[in-house]
Amino acid sequence: MKNLVFVLVSILTIGFMTSCNKDNDVATTETLIEEIATSSEKQNVSNADLPTVAQDFIADEHFETYVESAAFVEGKGYEITLGTEDIEYFNAEGSVLRTDLHPNRCHRPGPCGGGERIRIQDLPAGIVAYILDNYPDEEIRRAKIKGDYYLVGITGPTVLVFESDNTFVTEAPLFRFCRGDRLNIDNLTDVFTDYITENYPDGEIKVAYRIRGKIVIGILTPEGRKILVFNLDGTFLMELP
């Protein structure tokens, strides 16, 4: 009987300790996120400066957009703002900071972004059939569900959008935006096209948006996708990954 009581007490103790440890882990993660978010010592960094594990995470989880800005807080971690206005936090080693309470949720101060990544094999057969028929030379790389839509990343790089009933909606070369005005690339003024021709002679303009008072142009080069940001008057501001 004493042995039985001892075993029961041990199980309860272990369970209590595990629960406390989990609560502490959640609190620690949330505290670290808050410390990074509110820090006055953020240093702007480029995508190349991010740990490889963080770069890979962004490429997998946010394939339909791009990194708009990244900041580092010494000894704490990284804050990465995406073109969709999502914000992801990472520790100093590059591991994403998400608590057990919201394991699949990044920080979304705006209405854009979000979505839940799904396995390619879980895509509806109708969507797969459409891609095979209309993009026979391309490979499905990534997929996610966002609201009532499926977003599918294929080689190209291209993002395909489908309604929940598998109806094809649109194709967005390089990246997709839920806000901002899509521009006709044939109507871009010479100030933009001349800059790209001079500085990216092998680049092909694939998509352009007017977003938050900026012109964002996606080009495809032999080295891969590049996102170029200009002022409305055509002044070049930055290149984003």
C-alpha positions in Angstrom: 0.0 0.0 0.0 2.8 2.4 0.9 4.5 1.6 -2.4 1.2 2.4 -4.3 0.9 5.7 -2.5 4.5 6.5 -3.3 4.0 5.8 -7.0 0.9 8.0 -7.1 2.6 10.8 -5.3 5.5 10.5 -7.7 3.3 10.6 -10.8 1.4 13.7 -9.5 4.7 15.4 -8.7 6.1 14.8 -12.1 2.9 16.0 -13.7 2.9 19.1 -11.6 6.6 19.8 -12.4 6.0 19.2 -16.2 3.0 21.6 -16.1 5.0 24.2 -14.3 8.0 23.8 -16.7 5.6 24.2 -19.7 4.1 27.4 -18.1 7.6 28.7 -17.5 8.6 28.0 -21.1 5.6 29.9 -22.4 6.2 32.8 -20.1 9.9 32.9 -21.0 9.1 32.8 -24.8 6.5 35.6 -24.4 8.8 37.7 -22.4 11.6 37.3 -24.9 9.3 38.3 -27.7 8.2 41.4 -25.8 11.8 42.3 -25.0 12.7 42.1 -28.7 9.6 44.0 -29.8 9.9 46.9 -27.4 13.7 47.2 -27.4 15.2 50.6 -28.2 18.5 48.9 -29.3 17.3 47.2 -32.5 19.9 47.1 -35.3 18.8 46.8 -38.9 20.3 43.8 -40.6 20.0 42.3 -44.1 18.5 38.9 -44.9 22.0 37.6 -45.5 22.8 38.3 -41.8 20.0 36.2 -40.5 20.8 32.7 -39.2 20.3 30.0 -42.0 17.6 28.3 -39.9 15.6 31.6 -39.8 16.0 32.1 -43.5 14.8 28.6 -44.2 11.8 29.0 -42.0 10.7 32.2 -43.7 11.2 30.6 -47.1 8.9 27.7 -46.1 6.3 29.4 -44.0 6.0 32.7 -45.9 6.8 31.7 -49.5 4.1 33.9 -50.9 5.8 37.2 -49.7 9.2 38.6 -48.9 11.2 40.1 -46.0 10.5 43.8 -45.8 12.9 44.5 -42.9 14.8 42.7 -40.3 16.3 43.8 -37.0 18.5 42.3 -34.3 18.7 42.9 -30.6 22.0 41.8 -29.1 21.7 38.8 -26.8 18.0 38.4 -27.5 17.1 37.7 -31.1 15.5 38.9 -34.3 12.3 40.7 -35.4 11.4 40.1 -39.1 8.7 42.1 -40.8 7.3 40.6 -44.0 5.7 42.3 -47.0 2.3 41.0 -45.8 2.7 42.9 -42.5 3.2 39.7 -40.6 6.0 39.8 -37.9 8.0 36.8 -36.8 10.4 36.7 -33.9 13.4 34.4 -33.6 15.9 33.9 -30.8 19.6 34.7 -31.3 20.3 31.2 -32.8 17.5 31.6 -35.3 14.8 29.4 -33.9 11.3 30.8 -34.3 9.6 32.1 -31.1 6.1 30.7 -30.9 4.4 29.5 -27.7 2.5 26.3 -27.2 -0.6 28.4 -26.8 -0.3 29.6 -30.5 2.2 27.2 -32.1 1.2 28.1 -35.7 0.5 31.8 -35.3 2.9 34.6 -36.0 2.2 38.2 -35.0 -0.3 39.9 -37.2 -0.8 43.6 -36.4 -2.6 44.1 -39.8 -5.2 42.2 -41.8 -2.7 40.7 -44.3 -0.6 37.6 -44.2 -1.3 34.6 -42.0 -2.4 31.3 -43.3 -1.7 27.7 -42.3 1.0 25.7 -44.2 -0.2 22.3 -45.4 1.6 19.3 -46.9 1.6 19.1 -50.7 0.1 15.7 -50.6 -2.9 17.2 -48.7 -3.8 19.5 -51.6 -7.2 18.8 -53.2 -7.0 16.6 -56.3 -8.7 19.2 -58.4 -5.9 21.8 -57.7 -3.2 19.3 -58.4 -4.9 18.3 -61.7 -5.2 22.0 -62.7 -1.5 22.6 -62.1 -0.5 19.4 -64.0 -2.6 20.5 -67.0 -1.7 24.2 -67.1 1.9 24.1 -65.7 3.2 20.7 -66.8 6.8 21.8 -66.6 6.6 23.2 -63.1 6.9 21.5 -59.7 4.7 22.2 -56.7 7.0 23.4 -53.9 4.8 24.7 -51.1 1.2 25.2 -50.1 -1.0 26.8 -47.5 -4.6 27.6 -46.7 -5.4 31.3 -46.1 -9.0 32.0 -45.3 -11.1 30.6 -48.1 -8.2 30.3 -50.5 -5.4 27.9 -51.2 -2.0 29.4 -52.0 0.4 27.2 -53.9 4.0 28.0 -54.6 5.4 26.4 -57.8 8.8 26.7 -59.5 9.0 29.8 -61.6 8.8 31.1 -59.0 5.1 31.6 -59.0 2.2 31.7 -56.5 -1.1 30.3 -57.7 -4.3 31.1 -55.9 -7.4 28.8 -55.8 -10.8 29.1 -54.1 -11.9 26.5 -51.7 -13.9 24.7 -54.4 -10.6 24.3 -56.4 -11.5 27.1 -58.8 -8.3 28.9 -60.1 -8.3 32.6 -59.2 -5.0 34.2 -60.2 -1.3 33.8 -60.8 1.2 36.0 -59.0 4.7 35.8 -60.3 7.4 35.9 -57.5 5.1 37.1 -54.7 1.6 38.0 -53.8 0.2 40.9 -51.9 -3.2 41.1 -50.1 -3.0 44.9 -50.0 -1.8 47.5 -52.5 -2.5 48.0 -56.1 -1.1 45.6 -58.7 0.4 47.5 -61.6 0.6 46.6 -65.3 4.3 46.1 -65.8 4.0 47.2 -69.4 3.0 50.6 -68.1 5.9 51.2 -65.8 7.6 54.5 -66.6 11.1 54.7 -68.0 12.6 55.8 -64.6 11.9 52.3 -63.2 12.7 50.3 -66.3 15.9 52.2 -67.1 17.2 51.7 -63.6 16.5 47.9 -63.8 18.0 47.6 -67.2 21.2 49.4 -66.1 21.7 47.7 -62.8 20.1 44.3 -63.5 20.8 43.7 -67.2 19.8 40.0 -66.9 16.7 40.7 -64.8 13.2 40.2 -66.1 10.4 42.3 -64.6 7.6 39.9 -63.4 5.3 41.8 -61.1 4.9 45.3 -59.6 2.8 46.8 -56.9 2.1 50.3 -55.4 2.2 49.7 -51.7 2.1 52.2 -48.8 3.5 55.0 -50.9 6.2 52.9 -52.5 6.6 51.0 -55.8 7.7 47.4 -55.3 8.9 45.5 -58.3 9.7 41.8 -58.5 12.3 40.7 -61.0 13.8 37.3 -61.9 17.5 37.1 -62.4 19.9 34.1 -63.0 20.6 34.3 -59.2 16.9 34.1 -58.3 14.1 36.4 -57.2 14.9 40.0 -56.2 12.5 42.6 -54.8 13.3 46.2 -55.6 11.7 49.1 -53.8 11.4 52.7 -55.2 9.8 55.9 -54.1 6.9 57.0 -56.3 9.3 59.4 -58.2 11.5 56.4 -59.2 14.3 56.9 -56.6 15.7 53.5 -55.8 15.5 52.7 -52.1 16.6 49.1 -51.5 16.8 45.5 -52.7 14.9 42.9 -50.6 15.2 39.1 -50.6 
